[in-house]
Amino acid sequence: SRGSNLAATRVGADGLIEKGRENVLLQSNQFDTTWTELSQGTITSGQAGYDGTNDAWLLTAGAVFSRVQQSISQSDVKTFSVYAKSGTQGGIFLRLNGGSNPRCFFDLNNGQVGNPAGDNIDASIESVGNGWYRCSLIANNTADSAQIYIADDNNGFVSSGNIYIQDAQMEAGLAATEYIESGATTGTAGILEDTPRFNYSFGASCPSLLLEPSRTNLIQSSEYFGAWGITNGSVTANDLVSPEGLINGTKFQITGASVLSQTITSVAGTATTFSVFAKSGNHSIFRLGNVSSTQRAAWFDLSTGTKLNVNGGTSTIENYGNGWYRCTASFTSSVDGIYFIALSASGGSTTPPSSGSNINIYGAMVESNASFASSYIPNHSGGTITRAAETSLVTDIDSLFGSNNTFYSEFIYYTSNTSTFLEVNQNGGAANLLQISATSSNKINYTIFANGAFVASRSTNVLLTDGKMKVALKYDGTNYKVFLNGSLVDTYAQTSIPISLNRIYCGNARGSQQFGKGISQTLLFPSALSDADCITLTTI
C-alpha cells in the first residue's frame, strides 16, 4: 500500500524511469460535455481519427475566435496537447488562459510550430500519420482554462472553415506522454496509488519490489530548471532525451562562473541528500553543493562515470544508461541554504571551465533527514511534494503454519532506524511471532503465543549492526531457535504449538524509519530446517 499520490517512480524493464501520470482534463475526447463552444462554433462527433477509430471531432468556425475550452485550475509546470488534422482550414491555436496567456499557432498542412507567445516554456508538433499531428504547448503559469481555436496555416484566426481534433490531454511535466482517456474523473496511468513498484535498476532482468519510507522532494521544480536562479549561464528545456525516454532533458551552458541554484529554507534532520541526473555535453566535470555557513560540495566526472572530490559529506554515482548518471551528495548535518549545480574545470576546483561549456541535467531532488537518495520524486508544483511510505503485506498463510516452521529474511539494516519494519503476526494484533526492529537495543525480538495465550518474549543477545543481515527463526516442536549471519544466537525450549499466524508484514509505514536498500528476500518454510541448513542459509 502507498498513500494517494502520484509521486512514486520506478525503473521499468526497458531501463527508463516510469512515473505516475494523470490527464487532468475531464471528458478528454468528449468535446460536447465539460467543454464549451464559443463564438458560434459547432463540434461534430463520429469523424475518422488518427488511431483508426471514428472518435475524432469536426470543429467548425462560425465567427472569428471559434473554439472549444474547458475550465481548469492548474498552477504547475504543465503540457497541454491535442491531436489535430487540417480540414478546410489548415491551422490550430492552443492557449492556456492566465498569467501572460501562453499560446501558440500550429501549421497542420506543413507540420510546423508558429509564433509561440506568453510565458510558455516550449511548443512542439509531431506527425502521427495520415495528416494527423500531436500539438503540444508547455507552460508554467496559473491557468483557468484550456482553449482550442480554429486557425489557418499562416498564424491567423478565421471566421469560417473547419479542422479535426481528438484526444486532448493536460499533464504535469515538460513533455506529452502517451494519451490517457478521461471521463467524469481524471485519467491515470503508470505507477499509481497502491501500485507495487517492480524495479529493474542496473539492468536487472528480474525486478525487485521497491519499498521505501516517506520522503519529500524540497526542490520546487525538479525538471524545469528555468524556474531556478542562474547567473552567467543559460538553460535550454526539452533539449535531449532524458532517463525517462522523453525529450525533457535540459542543457545547462555557462558563460562564466555560473551557478544554477535554489534556496531551500525548510531542511530539517541530521542528514540531507542532494541528487540530480546528469550527462556530459561538451564538458564533463561538475559539482553539486550547498552554501550555508560553510560550503559543502561533491565533484563528478560524467565522461568516466566516476565520483571525484567531496567536501563535508559523501557522494555516489550510478549509471542509468545512454550516458546518464544519477549523482548524489549527502551532507553530514542539517544545512538550510542555497543548493547549486555548477561546472568545474577539474575535480575539487571551483574554477569554471571555458565559456560555452555545457552539461545535461534532469530530475533534481533535495531530501531532508536522509543519509542516502531514495527513488526519484518528480515535482512540478512550485512547492514541495511527498511520496508516502509503503508497506507490503502477505495474508492468508494460515495453512503454512503448524508445529514445524522456518521463517527467513535477508535485508540491509541501519541502526539509526527507530521502528519495527518486519514481522510475522496474527491480523496485525499483539500476537507477533517475530519482529525485526530498530529499537535502542538493536536486537532481534520474537514473541511466543501458544493456544491463543502469551508464553514468552525473547530478544537475542547479539546486537545488529549496519549492513547486510540474514535471519532465520525456526520451531521444531521442541525449541525455538534464531540464527543470525551464520550463527545460532538464541534457543528457547517450548513444546506448545504456536497459534495460527496469518500474515507477513514488511515496510516503512511505522514511523520515520529508513529501511535502507530494503529486503532482498523473505521466505517461509512449512518445516523445521536442520541447524546446519539454517547456518548455511544465513551465512553472509
FENHUWO-V177505 format. One record per residue. RES is the residue in one small letter. PSI is psi as a letter, one per 20 degrees, with the letter a starting at -180 (* if undefined). Layout:
RES/PSI
RES/PSI
This chain:
s/q
r/q
g/r
s/m
n/r
l/k
a/i
a/q
t/r
r/r
v/p
g/r
a/h
d/j
g/j
l/q
i/p
e/p
k/r
g/p
r/q
e/p
n/o
v/i
l/p
l/q
q/l
s/i
n/k
q/m
f/j
d/k
t/e
t/i
w/q
t/q
e/p
l/r
s/l
q/j
g/r
t/q
i/p
t/p
s/a
g/k
q/q
a/p
g/r
y/h
d/j
g/j
t/r
n/l
d/j
a/r
w/q
l/o
l/o
t/p
a/q
g/i
a/r
v/q
f/k
s/p
r/r
v/q
q/q
q/p
s/p
i/r
s/n
q/p
s/j
d/r
v/p
k/q
t/p
f/p
s/q
v/q
y/p
a/q
k/q
s/q
g/c
t/i
q/q
g/k
g/r
i/q
f/p
l/q
r/q
l/o
n/p
g/q
g/c
s/k
n/m
p/p
r/r
c/q
f/q
f/p
d/o
l/i
n/h
n/i
g/l
q/q
v/p
g/p
n/l
p/q
a/r
g/a
d/l
n/q
i/g
d/r
a/q
s/q
i/p
e/p
s/p
v/j
g/q
n/k
g/i
w/q
y/q
r/o
c/p
s/p
l/p
i/p
a/r
n/m
n/r
t/o
a/p
d/i
s/q
a/p
q/p
i/o
y/q
i/p
a/r
d/a
d/j
n/k
n/l
g/q
f/q
v/r
s/i
s/r
g/a
n/r
i/r
y/q
i/q
q/q
d/m
a/q
q/q
m/p
e/q
a/q
g/a
l/j
a/q
a/p
t/r
e/p
y/p
i/o
e/p
s/r
g/c
a/i
t/r
t/q
g/p
t/q
a/r
g/b
i/o
l/a
e/p
d/k
t/p
p/q
r/n
f/o
n/p
y/l
s/q
f/k
g/j
a/p
s/h
c/p
p/r
s/q
l/o
l/o
l/p
e/q
p/r
s/p
r/q
t/p
n/o
l/i
i/p
q/h
s/n
s/i
e/h
y/n
f/i
g/i
a/i
w/r
g/q
i/p
t/q
n/l
g/a
s/q
v/q
t/o
a/q
n/l
d/h
l/r
v/p
s/r
p/i
e/i
g/j
l/q
i/m
n/k
g/q
t/p
k/p
f/o
q/q
i/q
t/j
g/b
a/m
s/q
v/p
l/p
s/q
q/q
t/p
i/p
t/j
s/k
v/p
a/q
g/a
t/i
a/q
t/p
t/p
f/p
s/q
v/q
f/p
a/q
k/q
s/q
g/d
n/j
h/q
s/i
i/p
f/r
r/q
l/p
g/r
n/p
v/o
s/d
s/h
t/q
q/p
r/q
a/q
a/p
w/q
f/q
d/o
l/i
s/h
t/i
g/k
t/q
k/q
l/c
n/q
v/p
n/o
g/j
g/b
t/r
s/q
t/q
i/p
e/p
n/p
y/j
g/q
n/k
g/i
w/q
y/q
r/o
c/p
t/q
a/o
s/p
f/q
t/i
s/r
s/p
v/n
d/q
g/b
i/p
y/p
f/q
i/p
a/q
l/q
s/q
a/h
s/r
g/p
g/i
s/q
t/j
t/p
p/q
p/a
s/q
s/p
g/i
s/q
n/q
i/r
n/q
i/q
y/q
g/m
a/q
m/q
v/p
e/p
s/r
n/l
a/o
s/i
f/q
a/p
s/a
s/q
y/p
i/o
p/q
n/o
h/j
s/h
g/i
g/b
t/r
i/q
t/p
r/p
a/q
a/q
e/q
t/q
s/p
l/p
v/p
t/r
d/l
i/k
d/h
s/i
l/i
f/p
g/b
s/i
n/p
n/q
t/p
f/p
y/q
s/q
e/p
f/r
i/p
y/q
y/p
t/i
s/i
n/r
t/i
s/r
t/p
f/j
l/p
e/q
v/p
n/a
q/o
n/k
g/j
g/b
a/i
a/m
n/p
l/g
l/p
q/p
i/o
s/q
a/m
t/a
s/h
s/h
n/l
k/r
i/p
n/p
y/q
t/p
i/p
f/p
a/p
n/k
g/j
a/q
f/p
v/g
a/q
s/p
r/q
s/q
t/q
n/i
v/p
l/q
l/q
t/r
d/p
g/a
k/p
m/p
k/p
v/p
a/p
l/p
k/q
y/p
d/j
g/i
t/h
n/q
y/p
k/p
v/p
f/p
l/o
n/l
g/j
s/q
l/o
v/i
d/q
t/p
y/p
a/p
q/p
t/i
s/p
i/p
p/q
i/r
s/p
l/p
n/j
r/q
i/p
y/p
c/q
g/b
n/j
a/j
r/l
g/b
s/j
q/q
q/p
f/k
g/c
k/j
g/a
i/p
s/g
q/q
t/p
l/q
l/o
f/p
p/l
s/r
a/o
l/q
s/q
d/h
a/g
d/h
c/h
i/g
t/g
l/h
t/i
t/p
i/*
